[in-house]
Amino acid sequence: METQADKAVQLTNANGTSPFVLVCDHASNRIPERYGDMGLTPSERLSHIAWDPGALAVSRALSDILDAPLVASTVSRLVIDCNRDLNAPDLIWTLSEATRIEVNENLSAEERAYRIAHFHRPYHDAIDTLIEARRDAGRDTVLVCMHSFTPVYLGVARPWPIGLLHGRDSGLTVALGAALLAEDPTLNIGWNEPYAALNGVTLTLEKHGDARGLPATMIEIRNDEILEPAGVALWATRLARGLNTARMALVGAEAV
């Protein structure tokens, strides 16, 4: 029997009053018991290769401030990456940065199908169910995909404390960037950094936002900014203000 701890997805504040819906693809470094430690050291399992450190903490704080629903995966991306298309070569990682994930090499078709059915599909089904329920209730939805990134990748420093990514429609992302810069003109915002949609890293944004014609954005925060409560609180409050301002700008533009 599946227990609460075994569930692949966690939905909190489903009835939140906010127009924003928060999703966190890489919220957890949990490796289900059937996979042991995946041949990885404790430090590797705690590192960014296994999840997005700090992303869930900011997402929860933002959910509280905005009164927004939050959907989060509870499984490490090393088991399966919920932000990758089912045909993507990195759906199940065999090399993450410089770390070989040997246990994922030469997976059987049965194991691949198991991971999709038990971890990937339930996560996306939960997002679908939430958004469709909101639509049926006549509620607006603005999708916000929350991530974090490592300060140094393959020896290259990443200078931006925050990156903003967009899918087909850049409207919300542009408005959010403008709102953040209006509050702090010195803020170094990475536009489509450290990745862009062309890198195949925006499945959730495209599948649940673009495909429905919803305003949507993907936020990447450098994880050294959000490893302590003070940083989490700073970014959650900053993003809450920015998202509200951005949405109002879009609503105003549509009314003209």
N, C-alpha and C positions, 0 to 999 in steps of 0.2 A: 504494500500500500504506500502511495506517495505521501510523504509528510510535508509540512510547511517548509521545512529546511531543504527539501529536495526540489522545490519548485524552481523553475527556470526563470521566472519573472516575478517581480514584486510591483504591485500597483498600490500607490498610496494617494489619499485625498481624491478619490475618484469623482466626488461630487463638488470639488472645489469650484468657487464662483468665478474664477478668473477665465478670460478668453485664452490664456496661454496654457498649452499642454507641454510639459517637459518630458524628455526622454533621455535616458542615459545608457548607451549601448555597452560601454565598457566599465560598468559600475563596480564590478567585483572581480577579485582574483581567486574566487572559490573554484576548486577542482573537485568534481564529484568523486565520491569514494571509489567508484569502479576504476578510476584512472590513477590511483595512488598519488605519487608526487610528480608524475610524468617525467621522471628522471631528472628533475630540476632541483637545484639547491634552494634552501629557504630564502636566500637573498634574491635569487632569480624569480622565485614565486611572489616576492614582495615588490619587485621592480616594475617599471612601466611596460615591460614586455608582456606581462600577465594581465594588466588592466590599466585604467586611467586614474592614477592616484589623485585624490582630492575632488574628483569630478562628482561623485555621489554626495559628498558633504556639501558642496556648493549647490547642487541640485536640490537637496533637501532644504537648505536654508532659503533658497529662492522659492521653493514650493510654499514654505511657510509665509514668506513675505507677501507673495502674490496671491495666496490661496489657490494654487494651481495644482492640478493632478500631475503625478509623476509616475512614469513607467520606467523600471530599471531592470536590466538583465542581472541575474544572480550568478552567472557562470563566467569563468575566465575566458578571454578571447583566445587563449591557447587551446581550449577545447574546441571552440568554434567561434568565429568572429561574426557577431550579429549585425555588424555594419558592412557586410560584404554580400554581394550577390551569390546565389547558389552555384553559379558557374565561375566565380572568381578564383584565380589560382591561389590566393591567400585567404580563402574561406576558412581553411584549416592550415595554420602556419606550420611550416617545417623549418624555417629560419626566421627568427625575429631579431632584428638588428644583427648582432653578431652571434646570437645564441642558437645553436642547433636544437630543434625539437624532434629528436630522433624517434620518439614514440608515435609521432604523426606521419612518419614516412611510410609509404606503401600501405596506406589504410585500405582495408577491404571495403567493397561496396556496401556491405551490410553495416559496418561501423559508421561509415559516412552517413548512411541513411538514418541510423539511430541518432546521431548527433543532430542532424537536421530536424528530425521529428520531435526530439525531446528537449532541445535547447534553443534552436534558431526559430523554428516555426511558432512555438508558444509565445515567444517574445513579440514577434510581429503580429500574431493574432490578437494579443492583448492590446496593442496599439490600435489595430483596426477596430476592435470591438468598442474601445473607448471613444474613438473619433466618430464612428458611425452612430453611437448612442447620442453623442452631442449633436450631431447633424439632425437626427430624428427628433430631438427635443428643440430644434431651432436655435441652437447655441453656436456662436462664432467660435472658431478654433484657430489659434496661431501656434504653429509648431516650433519648438525650440529644442535643438539637439545639443546636449551638453557633453563636452570632452575635455581632456587635458593632454598636454604633450611634454615630453622630456626636454630639459634645457639644452642638452647636447646629444646629437644623434650622429653616430658613426664619426665621432671626433669633431663635428662641426657645431659651433655654438648657434643657438637660435635666440636672437635679440628681443623678439616681441613678447611682452607679458601676456598678450591676448591676440588671437587670430580669429577672423570672421570669415566664414565660408558661405557661399550661396549655391543654389541649384539653378534651374532655368530662370527663375524669377529672382532678381537681386534686390527687389524693392525694400523688403524688411531689413536685409543685411546692410544696405546703404544707409537706411534711416537709423539703424542702431549705431553704426559707425559714426554718423554725424552727431548723434546724441551723446555718445561717449566723449567725442572730441570737443563738443560744446562745453562739457563739464570740466574736461582737462585737456587743453590743446597740446600739451606735451606728451600725451599718451602715445606710445609707439604701437599702433595697431597693424598687425600683419593682415593684408588683404589676400584672402585665399592662401593663408599661410598657417601652419607649415605644410599644408597640403591644399589641393584644389579638387573640384569634382572630377576633373580629368584623370586624377590619380585613382579613381574608383573607390573613394572613401566616403561617399555620400548616399549610400543605399537608403538609409532610414529617412533622410531628408527628402529624397526623390520619391520613394515608395509611398510615404504617408503624407508628404506635403505637396510636392510638385504634381504628383499624379492626381491629386484632388483639387488642384488649383488653390491651395491654402497658402497664406503668408507663412514663410518658414525661413529659419536660419540655423546655422551650425556654429557653435561657439567653442573655441579651443583656448584654454587657459594654461599657461606654462606652469607645470606642477609645483615648482618651487615657490610659487606665489600662494599656494592653497594647501600647504601641508600642516599649517597651524590654524587654530580657531580664529585668530585675528585676521588672517588673510582670507579665510573662508567668508567671514562676516563682511569684510571690505568688498570683496568681489560680488557677493550675493546682493548687497544693498546697491552697489554701483550698477549692476546689471538690471536689477528690478527697476531702478529709475530710468535707465536707458531703454529698456524694452517698453515700458509704458509710454515714454516720450515717442519712441519710434512708431508704436502702434497708432498713437494719436495723430502723428504726422501722416501716416498712410490713410487713416480715416478722413482726415481733412482734405487730402489730395483727391480722394474718391468723391468727396462731396462737391468739389469745384466743378 
